[in-house]
């Protein structure tokens, strides 16, 4: 383009229709329907017009013959492999670690660095367990046996990311011995439900409010955060997680509002479970379509 004379195409409505499109069409066809970059450099070597790069890109991207004849360099997209729909609570769960600022438990003199978030995929019941720094996989398994197993038993499937604790031989041995299948995924993979990421987002949102209002450290706020998540109504199920799991909503202190329907155990019948399963199936069908 150096030492070459360029013709300036005025920026007007008439020029856009007759001159600009005509120049683009002639140069693009003379180059054998070349790509945007080749068409733009050929055009810019002789002409100048406002927004020439943007107009050239849109022209090449929407040209009909190019769309029909050009070969795609994109790998074929795979079919969506949806996760199985659970039949009851705590048969299919997801696990993830949420890293938070370091805080010290003054009574035990233990440094806590992150929390272990466990979510039931059927009821969305969420369990939040603070873990100390440098927690080993053996300690993680012991924590599950002491804090989760007495109340919820062993699951059939666990959805996790590829954290070093979940990919370790000890964790795999734990799953094999208890006949637990591992559904491991990569970050931002479209074939997963992102259940843990949604729970982490809720935890962080509630934690920010509590820290601003009460000034507590996050370690002290974890119990109230778990209560707030499990007693709130899920729009996709029209019920709280507590209601779906234990079929009634427990009484909590400090004025926690409990829905009136969940206070009557006789109203929590199998019809509620059937409606939840129906909504799960409908939402899964909508996603796959």
C-alpha positions as CSV (number, residue, x, y, z in Angstrom):
1,X,0.0,0.0,0.0
2,X,3.0,2.3,0.4
3,X,3.4,4.9,-2.4
4,X,0.1,3.8,-4.0
5,X,-2.8,6.1,-4.8
6,X,-6.1,5.0,-3.1
7,X,-9.5,6.1,-4.2
8,X,-11.7,7.3,-1.3
9,X,-15.3,6.0,-1.5
10,X,-17.7,8.5,0.2
11,X,-19.7,7.4,3.1
12,X,-23.3,7.9,1.8
13,X,-26.4,5.8,1.3
14,X,-26.0,5.7,-2.5
15,X,-22.3,4.7,-2.3
16,X,-23.2,1.9,0.1
17,X,-25.6,0.4,-2.3
18,X,-23.9,0.9,-5.7
19,X,-20.2,1.4,-5.2
20,X,-19.2,-0.3,-1.9
21,X,-21.1,-3.5,-2.6
22,X,-20.1,-3.5,-6.2
23,X,-16.4,-3.2,-5.3
24,X,-16.7,-5.9,-2.7
25,X,-18.5,-8.2,-5.0
26,X,-16.1,-7.8,-7.9
27,X,-12.9,-8.2,-5.8
28,X,-14.3,-11.1,-3.9
29,X,-15.3,-13.0,-7.0
30,X,-12.0,-12.1,-8.8
31,X,-10.1,-13.8,-6.0
32,X,-12.2,-16.9,-6.3
33,X,-14.3,-16.2,-3.2
34,X,-11.3,-15.9,-1.0
35,X,-11.4,-15.4,2.8
36,X,-12.1,-12.1,4.6
37,X,-8.4,-11.2,5.1
38,X,-7.5,-11.8,1.4
39,X,-10.5,-9.8,0.2
40,X,-9.8,-7.0,2.6
41,X,-6.1,-6.6,1.7
42,X,-7.0,-6.6,-2.0
43,X,-9.6,-4.0,-1.5
44,X,-7.5,-1.8,0.8
45,X,-4.6,-1.7,-1.6
46,X,-6.7,0.4,-4.0
47,X,-9.6,1.9,-2.1
48,X,-10.4,3.5,1.2
49,X,-13.8,3.8,2.8
50,X,-15.1,4.2,6.4
51,X,-15.7,0.9,8.2
52,X,-14.2,-1.0,5.3
53,X,-12.9,-3.9,7.5
54,X,-16.3,-4.4,9.2
55,X,-18.2,-4.2,5.9
56,X,-15.8,-6.7,4.3
57,X,-16.1,-9.1,7.2
58,X,-19.9,-9.1,7.1
59,X,-20.0,-9.4,3.4
60,X,-17.7,-12.5,3.3
61,X,-19.4,-14.1,6.3
62,X,-22.9,-13.8,4.8
63,X,-22.2,-14.5,1.2
64,X,-24.5,-17.3,0.1
65,X,-22.2,-19.1,-2.3
66,X,-19.4,-19.2,0.2
67,X,-21.7,-20.7,2.8
68,X,-22.7,-23.5,0.5
69,X,-19.3,-24.4,-1.0
70,X,-16.7,-23.7,1.7
71,X,-15.5,-26.6,3.8
72,X,-15.9,-26.1,7.6
73,X,-12.7,-26.4,9.7
74,X,-14.8,-26.9,12.9
75,X,-14.7,-30.4,14.4
76,X,-18.1,-32.1,14.4
77,X,-20.2,-31.3,17.5
78,X,-21.0,-34.3,19.6
79,X,-24.5,-35.1,20.9
80,X,-25.5,-33.9,24.3
81,X,-25.1,-36.7,26.8
82,X,-27.4,-35.8,29.7
83,X,-26.8,-37.2,33.1
84,X,-29.3,-39.8,34.4
85,X,-32.3,-38.5,36.3
86,X,-32.2,-39.6,39.9
87,X,-35.1,-41.6,41.3
88,X,-34.7,-40.6,44.9
89,X,-32.4,-38.3,47.0
90,X,-28.7,-38.9,47.4
91,X,-28.3,-41.6,44.8
92,X,-26.5,-39.1,42.5
93,X,-24.5,-36.3,44.0
94,X,-22.0,-33.7,42.9
95,X,-18.9,-32.5,44.7
96,X,-16.6,-29.5,44.4
97,X,-14.2,-27.4,46.4
98,X,-14.8,-23.7,47.0
99,X,-11.6,-21.8,47.9
100,X,-12.1,-18.9,50.3
101,X,-9.8,-16.5,52.2
102,X,-7.8,-18.2,55.0
103,X,-9.5,-18.1,58.4
104,X,-8.3,-19.5,61.8
105,X,-10.6,-21.3,64.2
106,X,-9.4,-19.7,67.4
107,X,-10.7,-22.4,69.7
108,X,-9.0,-25.3,67.8
109,X,-6.2,-23.2,66.3
110,X,-6.9,-24.8,62.9
111,X,-6.4,-22.9,59.6
112,X,-9.3,-23.3,57.2
113,X,-8.7,-22.6,53.5
114,X,-11.7,-23.9,51.6
115,X,-15.1,-25.7,51.9
116,X,-16.3,-29.0,50.5
117,X,-19.6,-28.5,48.7
118,X,-21.8,-31.6,48.2
119,X,-25.1,-31.3,46.3
120,X,-27.8,-33.9,45.9
121,X,-28.9,-33.8,42.2
122,X,-32.5,-34.9,43.1
123,X,-33.5,-32.5,45.9
124,X,-30.7,-29.9,45.5
125,X,-29.9,-30.5,49.2
126,X,-26.5,-28.8,49.8
127,X,-23.9,-29.7,52.4
128,X,-21.1,-27.4,53.2
129,X,-18.1,-28.7,55.1
130,X,-15.1,-26.5,56.0
131,X,-11.8,-28.2,55.5
132,X,-8.3,-27.3,56.9
133,X,-5.3,-26.5,54.8
134,X,-3.4,-29.3,53.1
135,X,-6.2,-31.8,53.5
136,X,-5.3,-35.3,52.3
137,X,-7.6,-37.8,50.4
138,X,-7.5,-40.2,53.4
139,X,-8.8,-37.4,55.6
140,X,-11.4,-36.5,53.0
141,X,-12.7,-40.1,53.0
142,X,-12.8,-40.2,56.8
143,X,-14.8,-36.9,56.8
144,X,-17.3,-38.5,54.4
145,X,-17.7,-41.5,56.6
146,X,-18.2,-39.4,59.8
147,X,-20.2,-36.4,58.5
148,X,-22.1,-37.7,55.4
149,X,-22.4,-41.5,55.6
150,X,-24.4,-41.7,58.9
151,X,-27.2,-39.5,57.5
152,X,-27.2,-40.1,53.7
153,X,-25.4,-43.4,53.1
154,X,-23.4,-44.1,49.9
155,X,-24.4,-42.7,46.5
156,X,-24.5,-44.5,43.2
157,X,-22.7,-41.8,41.2
158,X,-20.5,-38.8,42.0
159,X,-20.0,-35.9,39.6
160,X,-16.7,-34.2,40.2
161,X,-14.1,-32.2,38.3
162,X,-10.5,-33.6,37.9
163,X,-9.1,-32.3,41.2
164,X,-6.0,-34.2,42.4
165,X,-8.0,-35.5,45.4
166,X,-10.7,-37.0,43.1
167,X,-8.2,-38.5,40.6
168,X,-6.0,-40.1,43.3
169,X,-5.7,-43.8,43.7
170,X,-7.1,-43.7,47.2
171,X,-10.3,-42.0,46.1
172,X,-10.7,-44.4,43.1
173,X,-10.3,-47.3,45.5
174,X,-12.9,-45.9,47.8
175,X,-15.4,-45.6,44.9
176,X,-14.6,-49.1,43.5
177,X,-15.0,-50.8,46.9
178,X,-18.4,-49.1,47.5
179,X,-19.6,-49.6,43.9
180,X,-19.7,-45.9,43.2
181,X,-19.3,-44.7,39.6
182,X,-17.3,-41.6,38.9
183,X,-18.5,-39.0,36.4
184,X,-15.6,-36.7,36.0
185,X,-15.6,-33.7,33.7
186,X,-13.4,-30.9,32.6
187,X,-14.1,-27.2,33.4
188,X,-16.9,-25.6,31.4
189,X,-17.7,-28.9,29.6
190,X,-21.1,-28.7,28.0
191,X,-22.1,-32.2,28.8
192,X,-22.2,-31.6,32.6
193,X,-24.9,-29.9,34.6
194,X,-22.7,-27.4,36.4
195,X,-24.6,-28.3,39.6
196,X,-21.6,-27.6,41.9
197,X,-20.9,-24.2,40.2
198,X,-24.4,-23.1,40.8
199,X,-24.2,-24.0,44.5
200,X,-20.8,-22.2,44.8
201,X,-22.3,-19.1,43.3
202,X,-25.2,-19.2,45.8
203,X,-22.8,-19.7,48.7
204,X,-20.6,-16.8,47.7
205,X,-23.6,-14.5,47.2
206,X,-25.1,-15.2,50.6
207,X,-21.6,-15.1,52.2
208,X,-21.0,-11.6,50.9
209,X,-24.2,-10.3,52.4
210,X,-23.7,-11.9,55.8
211,X,-20.1,-10.6,56.0
212,X,-21.3,-7.0,55.2
213,X,-24.3,-7.2,57.6
214,X,-22.9,-9.1,60.5
215,X,-19.1,-8.8,60.1
216,X,-18.5,-12.5,60.8
217,X,-15.8,-14.6,59.3
218,X,-17.0,-17.1,56.7
219,X,-16.3,-20.1,59.0
220,X,-19.0,-18.8,61.5
221,X,-21.5,-18.1,58.7
222,X,-21.4,-21.6,57.1
223,X,-24.2,-23.2,59.2
224,X,-26.6,-20.3,58.5
225,X,-25.7,-20.3,54.8
226,X,-26.5,-24.0,54.5
227,X,-29.9,-23.4,56.3
228,X,-30.7,-20.5,53.9
229,X,-30.0,-22.6,50.8
230,X,-31.9,-25.7,51.9
231,X,-35.0,-23.9,53.2
232,X,-35.5,-21.7,50.1
233,X,-38.0,-22.7,47.5
234,X,-36.6,-24.1,44.2
235,X,-38.6,-22.8,41.3
236,X,-38.0,-25.9,39.2
237,X,-39.5,-28.1,41.9
238,X,-41.9,-25.8,43.9
239,X,-40.4,-27.1,47.1
240,X,-37.5,-26.6,49.4
241,X,-34.6,-29.1,49.6
242,X,-35.4,-30.0,53.2
243,X,-39.0,-30.8,52.1
244,X,-37.9,-33.1,49.3
245,X,-35.4,-35.0,51.4
246,X,-37.0,-35.4,54.9
247,X,-40.5,-34.5,53.8
248,X,-40.9,-31.7,56.3
249,X,-39.0,-28.5,57.0
250,X,-37.4,-28.3,60.4
251,X,-37.7,-25.4,62.7
252,X,-34.7,-23.1,62.8
253,X,-33.8,-20.2,65.1
254,X,-33.6,-16.5,64.5
255,X,-36.8,-16.2,62.6
256,X,-36.1,-18.3,59.6
257,X,-39.3,-18.2,57.5
258,X,-40.6,-21.7,56.6
259,X,-43.3,-22.1,53.9
260,X,-46.6,-23.1,55.3
261,X,-47.1,-26.1,53.0
262,X,-43.9,-27.7,54.2
263,X,-45.1,-27.5,57.9
264,X,-47.7,-30.1,57.2
265,X,-46.2,-33.6,56.7
266,X,-49.5,-35.0,55.5
267,X,-49.3,-32.7,52.5
268,X,-45.9,-34.0,51.5
269,X,-47.0,-37.1,49.7
270,X,-45.8,-39.1,46.8
271,X,-47.6,-36.7,44.5
272,X,-44.9,-34.1,45.2
273,X,-42.2,-36.5,44.3
274,X,-44.0,-37.4,41.1
275,X,-44.3,-33.7,40.1
276,X,-40.6,-33.2,40.8
277,X,-39.7,-36.1,38.5
278,X,-42.0,-34.8,35.8
279,X,-40.4,-31.4,35.9
280,X,-36.9,-33.0,35.8
281,X,-37.9,-35.0,32.7
282,X,-39.4,-31.9,31.0
283,X,-36.4,-29.7,31.7
284,X,-34.0,-32.4,30.4
285,X,-36.0,-32.9,27.2
286,X,-36.0,-29.1,26.7
287,X,-32.2,-29.0,27.0
288,X,-31.5,-31.9,24.7
289,X,-33.8,-30.4,22.0
